[in-house]
């Protein structure tokens, strides 16, 4: 009977490779997330926007289209993040797909 020693595999090796790349190339996805605030209040965040899109113009279009308030936040890790009041996940994803962004590149997170 032969006992074989299993090779040590680092389960985080792929994550380390991804962590060394900058955030824009780390993931080719646009992430739409929801965060719970006080009580029933929520906040929708959009990150990972491609460089060719102007976040200020998108924010202005979102605010006008969805009738909600929003802001543009500079994050150290995530870059520029668009924050909108309320649960706007479905509206944002349909808005982006209607304006030429592929549905396969959009990831909707939350509840």
C-alpha positions as a printed Julia matrix, in Angstrom:
111×3 Matrix{Float64}:
   0.0    0.0     0.0
   1.42   3.34   -1.08
   0.6    6.58    0.67
   1.01   9.6    -1.54
   1.68  12.99   -0.09
  -0.74  15.54   -1.51
   0.77  18.62   -3.07
   0.19  21.82   -1.16
  -2.15  23.99   -3.21
  -2.64  27.63   -2.38
  -6.4   28.26   -2.66
  -5.8   32.02   -2.87
  -3.2   31.93   -5.65
  -5.63  33.19   -8.28
  -6.85  35.95   -5.95
  -3.28  37.12   -5.41
  -2.76  37.38   -9.15
  -5.96  39.36   -9.5
  -5.04  41.61   -6.58
  -1.79  42.66   -8.27
  -3.64  44.02  -11.32
  -5.24  47.43  -11.16
  -8.97  47.56  -10.45
 -10.01  48.47  -14.0
  -8.43  45.37  -15.54
  -9.14  43.12  -12.55
 -12.65  42.56  -13.68
 -14.3   43.26  -16.98
 -17.67  43.46  -15.27
 -19.84  46.37  -14.27
 -21.06  45.73  -10.73
 -24.43  47.02   -9.53
 -24.92  46.55   -5.79
 -27.48  47.52   -3.17
 -26.66  48.58    0.38
 -29.09  48.83    3.28
 -29.24  52.16    5.07
 -31.64  53.1     7.87
 -34.85  51.13    8.08
 -36.31  50.76    4.59
 -33.81  53.11    2.94
 -31.37  51.66    0.41
 -28.46  52.85   -1.67
 -27.55  51.51   -5.13
 -23.9   51.61   -6.23
 -22.45  51.23   -9.72
 -18.75  50.47  -10.21
 -16.41  49.12  -12.85
 -17.57  51.41  -15.62
 -15.37  51.3   -18.74
 -13.07  54.27  -19.27
 -14.9   55.52  -22.38
 -18.0   56.45  -20.36
 -18.12  59.73  -18.45
 -19.44  59.03  -14.93
 -20.64  62.61  -14.45
 -22.82  62.49  -17.56
 -24.13  59.04  -16.65
 -24.99  60.22  -13.15
 -26.89  63.19  -14.55
 -28.82  60.92  -16.94
 -29.6   58.43  -14.14
 -30.88  61.16  -11.83
 -33.12  62.6   -14.52
 -34.39  59.24  -15.81
 -35.02  57.55  -12.44
 -36.16  60.67  -10.51
 -33.76  60.05   -7.65
 -30.76  61.77   -6.13
 -27.21  60.5    -6.5
 -23.56  61.3    -6.13
 -20.15  60.36   -7.51
 -17.7   58.99   -4.92
 -13.95  58.49   -5.43
 -12.87  55.26   -3.74
  -9.24  54.19   -3.38
  -9.82  50.56   -4.37
 -12.88  50.8    -6.62
 -12.15  54.04   -8.47
 -15.17  56.21   -9.19
 -18.43  54.8    -7.83
 -21.88  56.14   -8.7
 -24.3   56.08   -5.75
 -28.05  56.45   -6.24
 -30.86  56.63   -3.69
 -33.25  53.7    -3.58
 -33.21  50.32   -5.29
 -32.32  51.18   -8.89
 -30.58  47.91   -9.86
 -33.01  46.78  -12.56
 -33.41  50.28  -13.97
 -29.64  50.79  -14.22
 -29.07  47.43  -15.93
 -31.83  48.05  -18.51
 -30.56  51.61  -19.09
 -27.03  50.35  -19.74
 -28.15  47.51  -22.04
 -30.37  49.91  -24.0
 -27.37  52.18  -24.52
 -24.95  49.64  -25.97
 -23.39  47.77  -23.05
 -23.64  43.98  -23.29
 -25.81  42.24  -20.7
 -23.07  39.63  -20.15
 -20.72  42.29  -18.72
 -23.21  43.5   -16.08
 -23.37  41.79  -12.68
 -26.29  42.66  -10.41
 -25.7   41.87   -6.72
 -27.92  42.0    -3.66
 -30.81  40.45   -1.79
